Structure formats: structure tokens, C-alpha cells
Amino acid sequence: MFMRLVQSRYRPHALPMIRKIYDEKIIPTLREMKGCLYACLVKNEADEDEGFSLTLWDSKENAETYVRSGTFQALYSEVKPYLADSSEWKVHLTKDLKIEYEQPEEQTVVKSYDELAHSDESVPSQMLYLRLLSLRVQPDKISHFKQIYNNEVVTELRSVKGCQFAYLTTSTEKEDEAISLTVWDSKEDADTYEKSGLFKKLIKKLEPTLSDLYQWKMSLDKEENWKLRTSDDVAIKYYKVVTGESFQSPS
């Protein structure tokens, strides 16, 4: 499988209109695209003006064909009026010491991820609640990271109440960036998993493969009894599915 995330910030109160476009135009179009298995629109649990469109594909080739065809850009243009514009400007000095102002790029970010492992042969027919865990992995330990995730993490998650699906990917742009996507029946089930201590136990198994910066911070924690944030080395976000549809044929 291959995953695409189109991350955006929405204008205040624009989500209902974006959902309408997603239901009436985006989902029907993606339903007809070769290789598209699933599509959903989600919002951040902590910030409902931030979210993304997630699509799962049977191959990278079919996802790229969709982009090259111009279909993605056409669908994006339907939603664009409801996305937030950045209010920030970049300021820098030129070589001759003149000040230049540069308008930033749009706040929509498209990311693509190749599959490393997953817990089931098919994606759930309905996704309700998503948990995205992003990790920085040492490039020379990606294979070991995948092995631990597939053999130990996935095995544990299969027995966790409310966990429908686990999917591990690596970024096509940054080889050290990995995303673990888990799908849950409810926020309560995901919270229970978090509080049970099992998540910390699983991260402990993966620790030897995580980034050098993460290793350094962990060593400081142990040696100095410090509690350091690891920035984006290990970051968790929670999302509620606004609307979505599976395009797989029933088995």
C-alpha cells in the first residue's frame, strides 16, 4: 500500500463546506480512480481548523498517475478557497544588504509514504478515529525498525481493545521519517491504550532504532534525571474522521 497525506489549515467555520465538497466531488472522483483503496477527511482533535485528507492506494504508481493526470489539482482547486492563508512573511537580507520580503508558500503540505508493515490485508471499511505517531529512525536501522514493528508492535496491537488497524510507512522524501497510523473505534479506546503503559512498552522496544538526537536526549534523561521533550523525534497527534469511504470490494 501507499499513503498520501494532504495537510491543511482550514478557514474558521469552513469545515462543513469542505466536507460537502469532499462528499459530493472528491469521494465520487476517487472512487473511480484506479488503485484508490480509501479516502477520508479528518480534523485534529486539539485544533479543528487543522487536518488532512488521507488516501490509501494499492501502489505508488497508481497514486502518481492520479497526480500526473491533473485530477488532484482540479479537486484541490475546489477546496482551496476554504483553506487558511498564511499571515506570516519571511524577511531576509540580500547580498547587497537590501531587505526583501517573501510571501510564504501555501499552508497545504502533501506528503507521500511507502508501506513498511500493516496489521491486516485490507483497510477498515470505516475509520472513525486516527492516531498518528511520527518517528525519526536511523537510516541504517530501518530494516530492524520494521522487523520490531511487524513482529512485536503489530502483534500487541492486534489484541488491544478498539484497535482496528495498524499501518507503518516511511516518507518518500525523508528516509528517516516514519509514520505509524493506527485506527480506533473511539477516542476512549485510544486513550485507554495510552494510559495502560503498553504504548511506552512498545516505544521502548523501538528505542534502539530511533534517531541519534533521540538517543542523546534519552541518555541525558538517564544520566541527569532530566525530562526532555524530543520535539519531532516522537510526536503524536489525534484526529477524528469527518467523512470517508472505502473503495475496496467486499471480501
PATOR-764662 format. One record per residue (C-alpha): residue number from 1; residue in three letters; chain; z, y, x. Coordinates in steps of 0.2 Angstrom, whole numbers. Each point is the difference from the previous one (the first is absolute). Example, Ala and Ser with C-alpha at 12.3 -4.5 7.8 and 13.67 -1.06 7.14 Angstrom:
[site 1 'ALA' 'A' [39 -22 62]] [site 2 'SER' 'A' [-3 17 6]] 
***
This chain:
[site 1 'MET' 'A' [0 0 0]] [site 2 'PHE' 'A' [-2 18 5]] [site 3 'MET' 'A' [10 15 -7]] [site 4 'ARG' 'A' [-5 18 -2]] [site 5 'LEU' 'A' [13 14 -3]] [site 6 'VAL' 'A' [-5 17 -6]] [site 7 'GLN' 'A' [16 11 2]] [site 8 'SER' 'A' [1 17 -9]] [site 9 'ARG' 'A' [11 13 -7]] [site 10 'TYR' 'A' [-3 4 -18]] [site 11 'ARG' 'A' [1 17 -8]] [site 12 'PRO' 'A' [16 2 -10]] [site 13 'HIS' 'A' [-1 -8 -17]] [site 14 'ALA' 'A' [-18 -6 4]] [site 15 'LEU' 'A' [4 -19 0]] [site 16 'PRO' 'A' [-4 -3 -18]] [site 17 'MET' 'A' [-17 7 2]] [site 18 'ILE' 'A' [-3 -10 16]] [site 19 'ARG' 'A' [6 -16 -9]] [site 20 'LYS' 'A' [-13 4 -13]] [site 21 'ILE' 'A' [-14 1 12]] [site 22 'TYR' 'A' [6 -16 9]] [site 23 'ASP' 'A' [0 -10 -16]] [site 24 'GLU' 'A' [-16 7 -7]] [site 25 'LYS' 'A' [-11 2 15]] [site 26 'ILE' 'A' [8 -8 16]] [site 27 'ILE' 'A' [5 -17 -6]] [site 28 'PRO' 'A' [-16 -3 -10]] [site 29 'THR' 'A' [-10 4 15]] [site 30 'LEU' 'A' [10 -10 12]] [site 31 'ARG' 'A' [0 -15 -12]] [site 32 'GLU' 'A' [-19 -1 3]] [site 33 'MET' 'A' [1 2 19]] [site 34 'LYS' 'A' [-3 -16 10]] [site 35 'GLY' 'A' [16 -6 8]] [site 36 'CYS' 'A' [12 11 -8]] [site 37 'LEU' 'A' [15 -10 -4]] [site 38 'TYR' 'A' [13 13 -6]] [site 39 'ALA' 'A' [2 18 -3]] [site 40 'CYS' 'A' [16 11 -4]] [site 41 'LEU' 'A' [6 17 -1]] [site 42 'VAL' 'A' [18 3 6]] [site 43 'LYS' 'A' [13 14 1]] [site 44 'ASN' 'A' [14 1 13]] [site 45 'GLU' 'A' [17 -3 -8]] [site 46 'ALA' 'A' [8 14 9]] [site 47 'ASP' 'A' [-14 13 -2]] [site 48 'GLU' 'A' [-12 -3 -15]] [site 49 'ASP' 'A' [-12 13 7]] [site 50 'GLU' 'A' [-4 -12 14]] [site 51 'GLY' 'A' [-9 -17 -1]] [site 52 'PHE' 'A' [-16 -10 3]] [site 53 'SER' 'A' [-13 -10 -6]] [site 54 'LEU' 'A' [0 -18 6]] [site 55 'THR' 'A' [-14 -12 0]] [site 56 'LEU' 'A' [-1 -18 6]] [site 57 'TRP' 'A' [-17 -8 5]] [site 58 'ASP' 'A' [-5 -17 5]] [site 59 'SER' 'A' [-8 6 16]] [site 60 'LYS' 'A' [-1 16 11]] [site 61 'GLU' 'A' [-19 -1 -2]] [site 62 'ASN' 'A' [0 2 -19]] [site 63 'ALA' 'A' [13 14 1]] [site 64 'GLU' 'A' [-11 9 13]] [site 65 'THR' 'A' [-16 -2 -11]] [site 66 'TYR' 'A' [10 8 -14]] [site 67 'VAL' 'A' [3 15 11]] [site 68 'ARG' 'A' [-17 1 7]] [site 69 'SER' 'A' [-8 -1 -17]] [site 70 'GLY' 'A' [7 17 -4]] [site 71 'THR' 'A' [10 -7 -15]] [site 72 'PHE' 'A' [17 4 8]] [site 73 'GLN' 'A' [-5 18 3]] [site 74 'ALA' 'A' [-6 2 -18]] [site 75 'LEU' 'A' [16 -7 -7]] [site 76 'TYR' 'A' [11 11 12]] [site 77 'SER' 'A' [-10 16 -6]] [site 78 'GLU' 'A' [6 -4 -18]] [site 79 'VAL' 'A' [19 0 6]] [site 80 'LYS' 'A' [-1 14 13]] [site 81 'PRO' 'A' [3 15 -12]] [site 82 'TYR' 'A' [17 -8 -4]] [site 83 'LEU' 'A' [5 -2 18]] [site 84 'ALA' 'A' [12 12 9]] [site 85 'ASP' 'A' [-8 12 13]] [site 86 'SER' 'A' [10 3 16]] [site 87 'SER' 'A' [9 17 1]] [site 88 'GLU' 'A' [2 -2 19]] [site 89 'TRP' 'A' [-12 7 14]] [site 90 'LYS' 'A' [-1 -5 18]] [site 91 'VAL' 'A' [1 14 12]] [site 92 'HIS' 'A' [-6 -1 19]] [site 93 'LEU' 'A' [-5 10 14]] [site 94 'THR' 'A' [-18 -1 7]] [site 95 'LYS' 'A' [-3 0 19]] [site 96 'ASP' 'A' [-3 19 0]] [site 97 'LEU' 'A' [17 2 -9]] [site 98 'LYS' 'A' [-6 4 -17]] [site 99 'ILE' 'A' [9 -6 -15]] [site 100 'GLU' 'A' [-10 -12 -12]] [site 101 'TYR' 'A' [6 -6 -17]] [site 102 'GLU' 'A' [-6 -17 -5]] [site 103 'GLN' 'A' [1 -7 -18]] [site 104 'PRO' 'A' [6 -18 0]] [site 105 'GLU' 'A' [-9 -15 -6]] [site 106 'GLU' 'A' [3 -6 -18]] [site 107 'GLN' 'A' [16 -9 -3]] [site 108 'THR' 'A' [-9 -15 -5]] [site 109 'VAL' 'A' [1 -14 13]] [site 110 'VAL' 'A' [-10 -16 -1]] [site 111 'LYS' 'A' [7 -15 10]] [site 112 'SER' 'A' [-8 -17 2]] [site 113 'TYR' 'A' [10 -16 4]] [site 114 'ASP' 'A' [-6 -18 5]] [site 115 'GLU' 'A' [10 -15 -6]] [site 116 'LEU' 'A' [12 -9 11]] [site 117 'ALA' 'A' [10 -10 -12]] [site 118 'HIS' 'A' [4 -2 -19]] [site 119 'SER' 'A' [11 -10 -11]] [site 120 'ASP' 'A' [-13 -6 -12]] [site 121 'GLU' 'A' [-18 -4 -2]] [site 122 'SER' 'A' [-2 13 -14]] [site 123 'VAL' 'A' [7 17 -3]] [site 124 'PRO' 'A' [11 2 -16]] [site 125 'SER' 'A' [-9 4 -16]] [site 126 'GLN' 'A' [12 14 -3]] [site 127 'MET' 'A' [9 11 13]] [site 128 'LEU' 'A' [15 10 -6]] [site 129 'TYR' 'A' [10 5 15]] [site 130 'LEU' 'A' [-6 1 18]] [site 131 'ARG' 'A' [11 1 16]] [site 132 'LEU' 'A' [-10 6 16]] [site 133 'LEU' 'A' [8 -4 17]] [site 134 'SER' 'A' [-9 8 14]] [site 135 'LEU' 'A' [3 -6 18]] [site 136 'ARG' 'A' [-5 3 18]] [site 137 'VAL' 'A' [-4 -16 9]] [site 138 'GLN' 'A' [-3 -2 19]] [site 139 'PRO' 'A' [-19 -4 1]] [site 140 'ASP' 'A' [2 -15 11]] [site 141 'LYS' 'A' [12 -8 -12]] [site 142 'ILE' 'A' [-10 2 -16]] [site 143 'SER' 'A' [-3 -19 -1]] [site 144 'HIS' 'A' [19 -4 2]] [site 145 'PHE' 'A' [4 13 -13]] [site 146 'LYS' 'A' [-12 -8 -12]] [site 147 'GLN' 'A' [7 -17 4]] [site 148 'ILE' 'A' [18 5 -4]] [site 149 'TYR' 'A' [-6 9 -16]] [site 150 'ASN' 'A' [-10 -15 -6]] [site 151 'ASN' 'A' [12 -14 4]] [site 152 'GLU' 'A' [17 9 -3]] [site 153 'VAL' 'A' [-2 16 -10]] [site 154 'VAL' 'A' [-12 -6 -13]] [site 155 'THR' 'A' [10 -16 -2]] [site 156 'GLU' 'A' [16 10 -4]] [site 157 'LEU' 'A' [-9 12 -11]] [site 158 'ARG' 'A' [-7 -14 -11]] [site 159 'SER' 'A' [18 -5 -5]] [site 160 'VAL' 'A' [5 18 -4]] [site 161 'LYS' 'A' [3 4 -18]] [site 162 'GLY' 'A' [-14 12 -7]] [site 163 'CYS' 'A' [-11 0 16]] [site 164 'GLN' 'A' [-17 -4 -7]] [site 165 'PHE' 'A' [-11 2 16]] [site 166 'ALA' 'A' [1 4 19]] [site 167 'TYR' 'A' [-14 7 10]] [site 168 'LEU' 'A' [-1 4 18]] [site 169 'THR' 'A' [-14 11 8]] [site 170 'THR' 'A' [-4 10 15]] [site 171 'SER' 'A' [-9 16 1]] [site 172 'THR' 'A' [-18 0 5]] [site 173 'GLU' 'A' [3 17 9]] [site 174 'LYS' 'A' [16 -3 9]] [site 175 'GLU' 'A' [3 -18 6]] [site 176 'ASP' 'A' [19 3 1]] [site 177 'GLU' 'A' [2 5 -18]] [site 178 'ALA' 'A' [5 -14 -12]] [site 179 'ILE' 'A' [3 1 -19]] [site 180 'SER' 'A' [10 -12 -10]] [site 181 'LEU' 'A' [-3 1 -18]] [site 182 'THR' 'A' [11 -9 -12]] [site 183 'VAL' 'A' [-2 0 -19]] [site 184 'TRP' 'A' [15 -1 -12]] [site 185 'ASP' 'A' [4 -2 -18]] [site 186 'SER' 'A' [11 15 0]] [site 187 'LYS' 'A' [9 13 11]] [site 188 'GLU' 'A' [16 -9 -4]] [site 189 'ASP' 'A' [-6 -16 8]] [site 190 'ALA' 'A' [-6 9 16]] [site 191 'ASP' 'A' [16 10 1]] [site 192 'THR' 'A' [10 -17 -1]] [site 193 'TYR' 'A' [-10 -7 14]] [site 194 'GLU' 'A' [3 15 10]] [site 195 'LYS' 'A' [19 0 -3]] [site 196 'SER' 'A' [2 -19 3]] [site 197 'GLY' 'A' [-2 2 19]] [site 198 'LEU' 'A' [-16 -12 0]] [site 199 'PHE' 'A' [-11 15 4]] [site 200 'LYS' 'A' [10 4 16]] [site 201 'LYS' 'A' [0 -19 4]] [site 202 'LEU' 'A' [-19 0 0]] [site 203 'ILE' 'A' [-2 16 10]] [site 204 'LYS' 'A' [11 -8 13]] [site 205 'LYS' 'A' [-12 -14 1]] [site 206 'LEU' 'A' [-14 12 3]] [site 207 'GLU' 'A' [9 12 12]] [site 208 'PRO' 'A' [-6 -8 16]] [site 209 'THR' 'A' [-18 4 -5]] [site 210 'LEU' 'A' [3 18 -5]] [site 211 'SER' 'A' [-5 16 10]] [site 212 'ASP' 'A' [7 4 17]] [site 213 'LEU' 'A' [7 16 -8]] [site 214 'TYR' 'A' [9 -11 -13]] [site 215 'GLN' 'A' [7 -11 14]] [site 216 'TRP' 'A' [6 15 9]] [site 217 'LYS' 'A' [9 7 -15]] [site 218 'MET' 'A' [8 -17 -4]] [site 219 'SER' 'A' [6 -1 18]] [site 220 'LEU' 'A' [8 17 -2]] [site 221 'ASP' 'A' [8 -5 -16]] [site 222 'LYS' 'A' [8 -15 8]] [site 223 'GLU' 'A' [5 8 17]] [site 224 'GLU' 'A' [6 17 -7]] [site 225 'ASN' 'A' [5 -5 -18]] [site 226 'TRP' 'A' [-12 13 -6]] [site 227 'LYS' 'A' [-9 -1 -17]] [site 228 'LEU' 'A' [-18 6 3]] [site 229 'ARG' 'A' [-14 2 -13]] [site 230 'THR' 'A' [-15 -9 6]] [site 231 'SER' 'A' [-12 13 -8]] [site 232 'ASP' 'A' [-16 -9 -4]] [site 233 'ASP' 'A' [3 -16 10]] [site 234 'VAL' 'A' [8 -8 -16]] [site 235 'ALA' 'A' [-3 10 -16]] [site 236 'ILE' 'A' [2 -5 -18]] [site 237 'LYS' 'A' [-7 8 -15]] [site 238 'TYR' 'A' [1 -5 -18]] [site 239 'TYR' 'A' [-13 2 -13]] [site 240 'LYS' 'A' [-2 -3 -19]] [site 241 'VAL' 'A' [-17 -5 -6]] [site 242 'VAL' 'A' [-7 12 -13]] [site 243 'THR' 'A' [-15 -10 -5]] [site 244 'GLY' 'A' [-10 -14 8]] [site 245 'GLU' 'A' [-11 -16 -3]] [site 246 'SER' 'A' [-4 -16 8]] [site 247 'PHE' 'A' [-18 -5 1]] [site 248 'GLN' 'A' [2 -18 5]] [site 249 'SER' 'A' [-6 -14 -11]] [site 250 'PRO' 'A' [15 -9 -8]] [site 251 'SER' 'A' [3 -16 10]] 
***
